[in-house]
Amino acid sequence: MHYRYFTLEQRDYLEQALRDRTTDPTDLALALARLRTPDYGTCAACSVEMSYVELIDAPAATLCPACRAKSN
């Protein structure tokens, strides 16, 4: 789901999750910038859209769970 389709509450929750779970200030700035782009939540490897629940679990992720599993 593209960022522009999230409700305000969902966007606020994702932003707070990013702030809570990201310790490196540079990583946080990059993740917050991605949150504000239309392709936030789209896997960088396979272009599949990640679900809101997947984004809650890993709000700074650039890869979907399947691609993250392949890369490990």
C-alpha distances in whole Angstrom, upper triangle without the diagonal:
4,7,8,7,7,11,14,15,11,12,15,15,13,16,18,17,17,21,22,21,22,26,26,26,25,22,21,21,19,16,17,17,14,12,13,12,9,9,8,7,8,11,14,16,15,12,10,6,7,6,7,11,11,10,13,15,15,13,15,14,14,14,13,15,17,17,19,21,22,23,25
4,5,6,7,11,13,15,12,11,15,15,13,15,18,17,17,20,22,21,21,25,25,24,23,21,20,19,17,15,15,14,11,10,10,8,6,6,6,7,8,11,14,16,15,12,11,8,9,10,10,13,13,11,14,17,16,13,15,14,13,15,14,17,19,19,20,23,24,24,26
4,5,5,9,10,12,9,8,11,12,10,11,15,15,14,17,19,19,19,23,23,22,21,19,17,17,15,13,12,12,9,7,7,7,5,7,6,7,10,13,15,18,18,15,14,11,11,11,10,14,14,11,13,16,15,12,13,14,14,16,16,18,21,21,21,24,25,25,27
4,6,8,9,12,11,9,13,14,13,14,17,18,17,20,22,23,23,26,26,25,24,22,20,19,18,16,14,14,12,10,8,8,6,9,9,11,13,16,18,21,21,17,16,13,14,14,13,16,17,15,16,20,19,16,17,18,17,19,19,22,24,24,25,28,29,29,31
4,6,9,11,10,9,13,14,13,15,18,18,18,21,23,23,24,27,28,27,26,24,22,22,21,18,17,17,15,12,12,12,9,11,11,11,13,17,19,22,21,17,16,12,13,12,11,14,16,14,15,19,19,16,18,19,18,20,19,21,23,24,24,27,28,29,31
4,6,8,6,6,10,10,10,12,14,15,15,18,19,20,21,25,25,25,25,22,20,20,19,16,15,16,14,11,11,12,11,12,11,11,14,17,19,22,21,18,17,13,12,11,9,12,14,12,12,16,16,14,16,17,17,19,18,20,23,23,23,26,28,28,30
4,5,5,6,9,10,11,12,14,15,17,18,20,21,22,26,27,26,26,24,21,22,21,18,16,18,17,13,13,15,14,16,14,14,17,21,23,26,25,22,20,17,16,14,11,14,16,14,14,18,18,16,18,20,21,22,21,23,26,27,26,29,31,31,32
4,5,5,6,9,10,11,12,14,15,17,18,20,21,24,25,24,25,23,20,20,20,18,15,16,16,13,12,15,15,17,15,16,19,22,24,27,27,24,23,19,18,16,13,16,18,15,15,18,19,16,18,20,21,24,23,25,28,28,28,30,33,32,34
4,5,5,6,9,10,10,12,14,15,16,18,20,23,25,24,25,23,20,20,21,18,16,18,17,14,14,17,17,19,16,16,20,23,25,28,28,25,23,19,18,16,12,14,16,14,13,16,17,15,18,20,22,23,22,24,27,28,27,29,32,32,32
4,5,5,6,9,10,10,12,14,15,16,18,21,23,22,23,21,18,19,19,16,14,16,15,11,13,15,15,16,13,13,16,19,22,24,24,21,20,16,14,12,8,10,13,10,9,13,14,12,15,16,18,20,19,20,23,24,23,26,28,28,29
4,5,5,6,9,10,11,12,14,15,16,20,21,20,20,18,15,16,16,13,11,13,12,8,9,12,12,14,11,12,15,18,20,23,23,21,19,16,14,13,10,12,14,11,10,14,14,11,13,15,17,19,19,20,24,24,23,26,28,28,29
4,6,5,6,9,10,11,12,14,15,18,20,19,20,18,15,16,17,14,11,14,14,10,11,15,16,17,14,15,18,21,23,26,26,24,23,19,17,16,13,14,16,13,11,15,15,12,14,17,19,21,21,22,26,26,25,28,30,30,30
4,5,5,6,9,10,10,12,14,17,19,19,20,18,15,16,17,14,12,15,15,11,13,16,17,18,14,14,18,20,22,25,25,23,22,18,16,14,11,11,13,10,8,12,12,10,13,15,18,20,19,20,24,24,23,25,28,27,28
4,5,5,6,9,10,10,12,15,17,17,17,15,12,14,14,10,9,12,11,8,11,13,14,15,11,11,15,16,18,21,22,20,19,15,13,12,9,10,11,7,6,10,9,6,9,12,14,16,16,17,21,21,20,22,25,24,25
4,5,5,6,9,10,11,14,15,14,15,13,10,11,12,9,7,10,11,8,10,13,15,15,12,13,16,18,20,23,24,22,21,18,16,16,12,14,14,11,10,12,12,8,10,13,15,18,18,20,23,23,21,24,27,26,26
4,5,5,6,9,10,13,15,14,16,14,11,13,14,11,10,14,14,11,13,17,19,19,15,16,19,21,22,25,26,25,24,21,18,17,14,14,15,12,10,12,12,9,11,15,17,20,20,21,25,25,23,25,28,27,27
4,5,5,6,8,11,14,14,16,13,11,13,14,11,10,14,14,11,14,17,19,18,14,14,18,19,20,23,24,23,22,19,16,15,12,12,12,9,7,9,9,7,9,12,15,17,17,18,21,21,19,22,25,24,23
4,5,5,6,9,11,11,12,10,7,10,10,7,7,11,11,9,12,15,17,16,13,13,16,17,18,21,23,21,21,18,16,16,13,14,13,10,9,10,8,6,6,10,13,15,16,17,21,20,18,21,24,22,22
4,6,6,8,10,9,12,10,7,9,12,9,9,12,13,12,14,17,20,19,16,17,20,21,21,24,26,25,24,22,19,19,17,17,17,13,12,13,12,9,10,13,16,19,20,21,24,24,21,24,27,25,25
4,6,8,11,12,14,12,10,13,15,12,12,16,16,15,17,20,22,22,18,18,21,22,23,26,27,26,25,23,20,20,17,16,16,14,11,12,11,10,11,14,17,20,20,20,24,24,21,23,26,25,24
4,6,9,11,13,10,9,13,13,11,12,16,15,14,18,20,22,21,17,16,19,19,20,23,24,24,23,21,18,18,16,15,14,12,10,10,9,8,8,11,15,17,18,17,21,21,18,20,23,21,20
4,6,8,9,7,6,9,10,9,10,13,14,13,16,18,21,20,16,16,19,19,19,22,24,23,23,22,19,20,18,18,16,13,13,12,10,9,8,11,14,16,18,18,22,20,18,20,23,20,20
4,6,9,8,7,11,12,11,13,16,16,17,19,21,24,23,20,20,22,22,22,24,27,27,27,25,23,23,22,21,20,17,16,16,13,13,11,14,17,19,21,21,24,23,20,23,25,22,21
4,6,5,6,9,10,11,12,14,15,16,19,20,24,22,19,20,22,22,21,23,26,26,27,25,23,25,23,23,21,19,18,18,15,14,11,14,16,19,21,22,25,23,20,23,25,22,21
4,5,5,6,9,10,10,12,14,15,17,19,22,22,19,20,22,22,22,24,27,26,27,26,24,25,24,24,23,19,19,20,17,15,12,16,17,20,23,24,27,25,23,26,27,24,25
4,5,5,6,9,10,11,12,14,16,17,21,20,17,19,21,20,19,22,25,24,26,24,23,25,24,24,22,19,20,20,17,15,12,14,15,18,21,23,26,23,21,25,26,23,23
4,6,5,6,9,10,11,12,15,16,19,17,15,16,18,17,16,19,22,21,22,21,20,21,20,21,19,16,17,17,13,12,8,11,12,15,18,19,22,20,18,21,22,19,20
4,5,5,6,8,10,10,13,15,18,17,14,15,18,18,18,21,23,22,23,21,19,21,19,20,18,15,15,16,13,10,8,11,13,16,19,20,23,22,19,23,24,22,22
4,6,5,6,9,10,11,13,17,16,14,16,18,19,18,21,24,22,23,22,21,22,20,22,20,17,18,19,16,13,10,13,14,18,20,22,25,23,21,25,26,24,25
4,6,5,6,9,10,11,14,14,11,14,15,16,14,18,20,19,20,19,18,20,19,21,19,15,17,18,14,12,9,11,11,15,18,20,22,20,19,22,23,21,22
4,5,5,6,9,10,13,12,9,11,13,14,13,17,19,17,18,16,15,17,15,17,15,12,13,14,11,8,5,8,9,13,15,17,20,18,17,20,22,20,21
4,5,5,7,9,12,13,10,12,15,16,16,20,22,19,20,18,17,18,16,18,17,13,14,16,13,10,8,12,12,16,18,20,23,22,20,24,25,24,25
4,5,5,7,11,11,9,12,14,16,15,19,21,18,20,18,17,19,18,20,19,15,17,18,16,12,10,13,12,16,18,21,24,22,21,25,26,24,26
4,5,5,8,8,6,9,10,12,12,15,17,15,16,14,14,16,15,17,16,12,15,16,13,10,9,10,9,13,15,18,20,18,18,22,23,21,23
4,6,8,8,5,8,11,13,14,17,18,16,16,14,13,14,12,15,14,10,12,15,12,9,9,11,11,14,15,18,21,20,19,22,24,23,24
4,7,9,7,11,13,15,16,20,20,17,18,15,15,16,15,18,17,14,16,18,16,13,12,14,14,17,18,21,24,23,22,26,27,26,28
4,5,6,9,10,13,13,17,18,15,16,13,14,16,15,19,18,14,17,19,17,14,13,14,13,16,17,20,22,21,21,25,26,24,27
4,6,9,9,12,13,16,16,13,14,11,13,14,14,18,17,14,17,20,18,15,15,15,13,16,16,20,21,20,21,25,25,25,27
4,6,6,9,9,13,13,9,10,9,10,13,13,16,15,13,16,18,16,13,13,12,10,12,13,17,18,17,18,21,22,21,24
4,6,8,10,13,14,11,11,9,9,11,11,14,12,9,13,14,12,10,9,9,8,11,11,15,17,16,16,20,21,20,22
4,6,9,12,12,9,8,6,5,8,8,11,9,7,10,12,10,8,9,8,7,8,8,11,14,13,14,17,18,18,20
4,6,9,8,5,6,4,6,9,11,13,11,10,14,15,13,12,11,9,7,8,8,11,13,12,13,16,17,17,19
4,5,6,5,5,6,7,11,13,14,11,11,15,15,12,12,11,8,6,5,5,9,10,8,10,13,13,13,16
4,6,6,8,10,11,14,16,18,15,14,17,17,14,14,12,9,6,6,8,12,12,9,11,14,13,12,16
4,6,8,11,12,16,18,19,16,16,19,19,16,16,15,12,8,6,8,11,10,7,9,12,11,10,14
4,6,9,11,14,17,18,15,16,20,19,17,18,17,13,10,8,8,11,9,8,11,13,12,12,16
4,6,9,13,15,17,15,15,18,19,17,16,16,13,10,9,9,12,12,10,13,15,15,15,19
4,6,9,13,14,12,13,16,17,15,15,16,13,11,9,7,10,10,10,13,15,15,16,19
4,6,9,12,10,10,14,15,14,13,14,12,11,10,8,11,12,12,14,16,17,18,20
4,7,8,6,7,10,11,10,10,12,10,10,9,6,8,10,11,12,14,16,17,18
4,5,5,6,9,10,11,11,13,12,13,12,9,10,13,14,15,16,18,20,21
4,5,5,6,9,10,9,12,12,13,14,11,12,15,17,17,19,21,22,23
4,5,5,6,9,9,13,12,14,14,12,11,14,16,16,17,20,21,21
4,5,5,6,8,11,9,11,10,8,8,11,13,12,13,16,17,17
4,5,5,5,8,7,10,10,9,10,13,14,13,15,18,18,19
4,6,5,9,10,13,13,12,12,16,17,15,17,20,20,20
4,6,9,9,12,12,11,10,14,15,13,14,18,18,17
4,6,5,9,10,9,9,13,13,11,13,16,15,15
4,6,9,10,11,12,15,15,13,16,19,18,18
4,7,9,11,12,16,14,12,16,18,16,17
4,6,7,9,12,11,9,12,14,13,14
4,7,10,12,10,9,13,14,12,14
4,7,8,6,6,9,10,9,12
4,6,5,6,9,10,11,13
4,6,5,6,9,10,11
4,5,5,6,9,10
4,5,5,6,9
4,5,5,6
4,5,5
4,6
4
